[in-house]
Amino acid sequence: MTWNPYYRGDGEQRRTPLADPPPWRTFPRTPQHRQYQPPPGLVDAVNTALHLRRPLLVSGPAGSGKSTVVEQVAHELDLGPVLRWHITSRSSLTEALYRYDALGRIHAQSLRAATAPGPAGRRAGGRGRGRDDIAPFLQLGPLGTALLPAERPRALLIDEIDKSDLDLPGDLLEVLERGEFEIPELVRYRRARVSVRQWDSTAEHPVEQGRVRCTQFPFIVLTSNGEREFSPAFLRRCIRYAMPTLTAGLLHGIVQAHFEAVPEGGAALVDAFAERVLGGEHLAIDQLLNAVALLTGEQAPQGKQSEELRELILRELSRA
């Protein structure tokens, strides 16, 4: 990549053209299934999870490539777009299964009643209640969409499960074991069959009697940064894989996969990066890729500027 100082800090306006970004920073995001290099043992772990229809729990430090494997599996097995559920301390099982906009539905009912005229409107209001439709106010979540009946399983990423509330992994157990769930609002609804929107899509799927039952258990990857322990009951339902320590050999393969050829000076960056990781520093693979993209090549920054940019990009993650 050619180093070009777009911003000069002099307050002058210029319509300077921006060069193309590195391929892993193009938008809409380009899947990295061709560039991903699974570490030793991960292919066997994936196939074990697929054979046994069990979730795959991948643990390792942030930035070690845990979540990218699901994109490669979904591409190779033609499982469709990856469904994603990013976990926070406020995440709940219900929101992952479905979302119901109760206030929106009440507002729509009130609006119909308010716009109906006079005594005839009361009769219209009665007919309006008959026309009330719950479907526009329901949407399946990422896990709920993954559990829809289908000819082929869907791929689902549950990212950073270790950041969840303490009860969430336990709440997941029954759903992961039974492969089905209930939508109480539809169980009580006047119609037995309702078409519900899927997650991250305009497509709809009919739900019968308020119950969703999978026919092909989804391929689920759960990632963990190792910030907490999980119960034995949860762990025994998963195939577990720990990301290995990033060695120089693994990193050279990763860089080679993202660049047609390792740029001049790239090998030295990789070796220095690997030495720092083995020394206990917390660094991410995308930091290395950024450094190789910006600091190598014939027109890369030189001298003191190169050293300062290298320190900026490869700053240890446990420091602010």
C-alpha positions in Angstrom: 0.0 0.0 0.0 1.3 3.5 -0.9 1.7 5.8 2.1 -0.1 9.0 1.4 -0.7 11.7 4.0 -4.2 12.8 3.2 -4.6 14.9 6.3 -1.9 17.6 6.7 -3.1 19.6 9.7 -2.9 23.0 7.9 -6.6 23.7 7.7 -6.6 23.9 3.9 -9.4 22.1 2.0 -8.4 19.6 -0.6 -10.4 16.9 -2.5 -7.5 14.4 -2.2 -8.6 11.0 -3.7 -8.4 8.2 -1.3 -6.6 5.0 -2.3 -8.4 1.6 -2.1 -8.6 0.2 1.4 -7.1 -3.2 2.3 -9.4 -6.1 1.3 -10.5 -6.8 4.8 -11.8 -3.2 5.2 -14.0 -3.0 2.2 -17.7 -2.3 2.6 -20.1 -3.9 2.4 -17.9 -6.4 4.2 -16.3 -9.0 2.0 -16.3 -12.5 3.6 -12.8 -13.8 4.3 -13.5 -17.4 3.7 -10.8 -17.8 1.1 -8.1 -16.1 3.2 -8.8 -17.8 6.5 -6.2 -20.3 7.6 -7.6 -22.7 10.2 -5.0 -23.6 12.9 -4.2 -27.3 13.5 -7.0 -29.3 15.0 -9.8 -26.8 14.1 -10.9 -28.7 11.0 -11.4 -31.8 13.0 -13.3 -29.9 15.7 -15.6 -28.4 13.1 -16.3 -31.8 11.5 -16.9 -33.4 14.9 -19.5 -30.7 15.7 -21.1 -31.2 12.3 -21.3 -35.0 12.7 -22.7 -34.8 16.2 -24.9 -31.8 15.6 -23.3 -30.1 18.6 -22.3 -26.4 19.0 -18.6 -25.6 18.7 -17.2 -23.5 21.5 -14.0 -21.8 20.4 -11.9 -20.0 23.0 -8.9 -17.8 22.7 -7.8 -14.2 23.0 -9.6 -11.4 21.1 -8.3 -11.0 17.6 -7.1 -14.6 17.2 -9.5 -15.5 14.4 -12.2 -17.4 16.4 -15.2 -16.0 14.6 -14.0 -16.2 11.0 -14.2 -20.0 10.8 -18.0 -19.9 10.7 -17.9 -17.8 7.4 -15.6 -20.4 5.8 -17.8 -23.4 6.9 -20.9 -21.6 5.7 -19.3 -20.9 2.3 -17.8 -24.4 1.8 -21.1 -26.2 2.8 -23.4 -23.7 1.1 -25.3 -22.9 4.4 -26.4 -19.4 3.3 -25.6 -16.1 5.0 -24.2 -16.4 8.5 -26.6 -15.4 11.3 -24.9 -13.4 14.1 -25.7 -12.8 17.7 -23.3 -10.6 19.5 -23.5 -11.1 23.2 -23.5 -8.3 25.9 -24.2 -8.4 29.6 -27.8 -7.4 28.7 -28.4 -10.1 26.1 -31.3 -12.5 26.8 -32.4 -15.8 25.3 -35.8 -14.4 24.4 -34.3 -11.6 22.2 -32.2 -14.2 20.4 -35.3 -16.3 19.7 -37.8 -13.6 18.7 -38.7 -10.0 19.2 -42.3 -8.7 19.8 -43.2 -5.0 19.5 -46.1 -4.9 21.9 -46.1 -1.1 22.1 -46.2 -0.8 18.4 -49.1 -3.1 18.1 -51.1 -1.3 20.8 -50.3 2.0 19.1 -51.6 0.6 15.8 -54.8 -0.6 17.4 -55.4 2.8 19.1 -54.8 4.6 15.8 -57.4 2.5 14.0 -59.9 3.1 16.8 -59.2 6.8 16.9 -59.6 7.3 13.1 -62.9 5.3 13.0 -65.9 7.8 12.8 -68.9 7.9 15.2 -71.2 5.0 16.1 -70.4 3.4 12.8 -66.8 3.6 13.8 -67.6 1.5 16.9 -68.8 -1.2 14.5 -65.7 -0.5 12.3 -63.6 -0.7 15.5 -65.0 -4.1 16.2 -64.3 -5.2 12.6 -60.8 -3.5 13.1 -60.1 -5.8 16.0 -61.0 -8.7 13.7 -58.5 -7.4 11.2 -55.8 -6.9 13.8 -52.6 -8.8 12.6 -49.8 -9.6 15.0 -47.4 -10.6 12.2 -46.0 -7.1 11.5 -44.9 -6.8 15.1 -43.0 -10.1 15.4 -39.6 -10.9 14.1 -37.5 -14.0 14.7 -34.1 -13.4 16.3 -30.8 -14.9 15.0 -31.1 -18.1 17.0 -34.9 -18.4 16.3 -34.2 -18.1 12.5 -31.4 -20.7 12.8 -33.9 -23.1 14.3 -36.5 -22.8 11.5 -37.2 -26.1 9.7 -35.1 -26.3 6.5 -33.5 -28.8 4.1 -30.0 -27.6 5.1 -28.8 -26.2 8.4 -28.1 -22.6 8.9 -24.8 -21.2 10.3 -25.0 -19.1 13.5 -22.3 -17.2 15.3 -22.8 -16.5 19.0 -20.0 -14.1 19.6 -18.4 -13.6 23.0 -20.6 -15.8 25.1 -18.4 -15.2 28.1 -19.6 -11.6 28.3 -23.2 -12.7 28.9 -25.2 -12.6 32.1 -24.3 -15.5 34.4 -27.7 -17.2 33.6 -27.7 -17.0 29.8 -25.5 -20.1 29.1 -27.8 -22.1 31.3 -30.9 -20.7 29.6 -29.5 -21.9 26.3 -29.3 -25.5 27.4 -32.8 -26.6 26.7 -33.0 -24.9 23.3 -29.7 -26.4 22.3 -30.8 -29.8 23.5 -34.3 -29.8 22.1 -33.9 -27.7 19.0 -37.3 -26.0 19.5 -39.0 -23.1 21.2 -42.3 -21.5 21.8 -43.6 -18.0 21.0 -46.2 -17.4 23.8 -47.9 -14.5 21.9 -48.7 -16.8 19.0 -49.8 -19.7 21.2 -52.6 -17.4 22.4 -53.3 -15.9 19.1 -56.6 -16.4 17.3 -54.9 -17.8 14.1 -53.0 -21.1 14.2 -50.7 -20.1 11.4 -48.8 -16.9 11.3 -46.0 -15.8 8.9 -43.1 -14.3 10.8 -40.2 -12.3 9.5 -36.8 -13.9 9.7 -33.7 -12.2 11.2 -31.7 -9.8 8.9 -34.1 -10.5 6.0 -37.4 -9.6 4.5 -38.3 -13.3 4.1 -41.1 -14.7 6.2 -41.7 -18.2 7.5 -45.0 -19.7 8.7 -45.1 -20.6 12.4 -47.8 -23.2 13.4 -49.4 -23.1 16.8 -46.7 -20.7 18.1 -43.9 -23.4 18.0 -40.7 -23.5 16.0 -39.0 -26.9 15.6 -35.8 -27.4 13.7 -35.4 -30.3 11.2 -31.6 -29.7 10.7 -29.7 -28.6 13.8 -27.8 -25.4 12.9 -24.0 -25.2 12.8 -23.4 -23.0 15.8 -20.0 -21.4 16.7 -19.8 -19.9 20.2 -16.7 -17.8 20.9 -15.2 -17.0 24.2 -12.3 -14.8 25.2 -11.8 -16.8 28.3 -13.1 -14.2 30.7 -15.2 -16.7 32.7 -15.8 -20.3 33.4 -18.9 -22.3 32.2 -20.8 -25.0 34.0 -20.1 -28.7 33.2 -23.7 -29.0 32.0 -23.1 -26.3 29.4 -19.6 -27.6 28.4 -20.7 -31.2 27.9 -23.2 -30.0 25.2 -20.4 -28.4 23.2 -17.4 -29.5 21.2 -14.6 -27.4 22.6 -11.5 -26.0 20.8 -8.8 -23.7 22.2 -7.0 -21.5 19.7 -3.3 -22.3 19.7 -0.5 -19.8 20.5 0.3 -17.8 17.4 3.7 -18.9 16.2 5.8 -17.4 13.4 4.9 -20.3 11.1 1.1 -19.8 11.6 1.4 -16.0 11.1 3.4 -16.3 7.9 0.7 -18.5 6.5 -2.0 -16.0 7.5 -0.2 -13.1 5.9 0.5 -15.1 2.8 -3.2 -15.9 2.5 -4.2 -12.2 2.6 -1.5 -10.9 0.3 -0.7 -12.3 -3.1 2.9 -12.4 -1.9 4.4 -11.3 1.4 5.6 -7.7 0.7 9.3 -6.8 1.2 9.8 -6.2 4.9 6.7 -8.2 5.8 8.6 -11.3 7.0 10.5 -9.2 9.6 7.3 -7.7 10.8 5.8 -11.2 11.2 8.8 -12.5 13.1 8.9 -9.5 15.5 5.1 -9.8 16.0 5.4 -13.5 16.8 8.2 -12.9 19.3 6.1 -10.3 21.2 3.1 -12.7 21.3 5.3 -15.5 22.7 6.6 -13.1 25.2 3.1 -12.7 26.6 1.9 -9.5 24.9 -1.7 -9.3 23.9 -1.8 -8.5 20.1 -4.4 -9.3 17.4 -3.9 -10.7 14.0 -5.6 -7.8 12.3 -3.0 -5.5 13.9 -0.3 -7.5 12.1 -2.2 -7.3 8.8 -2.6 -3.6 9.2 1.1 -3.2 9.8 2.1 -5.3 6.8 -0.3 -3.3 4.6 0.9 0.1 5.7 4.6 -0.4 6.5 5.8 -2.5 3.6 6.4 -2.0 -0.1 8.5 0.4 -2.1 6.5 3.6 -1.2 6.1 2.7 2.5 7.1 5.3 5.1 10.7 5.2 6.2 12.9 6.0 9.1 11.5 7.6 12.2 8.0 7.9 10.7 7.9 4.1 10.0 8.9 3.4 13.6 6.3 5.7 15.0 3.5 4.2 12.8 4.6 0.7 13.7 4.3 1.6 17.4 0.9 3.2 16.8 -0.5 0.1 14.9 1.0 -2.6 17.1 0.2 -1.2 20.5 -0.3 -3.8 23.1 -4.1 -4.4 23.7 -4.0 -4.6 27.4 -2.9 -1.0 27.6 -5.2 2.0 27.1 
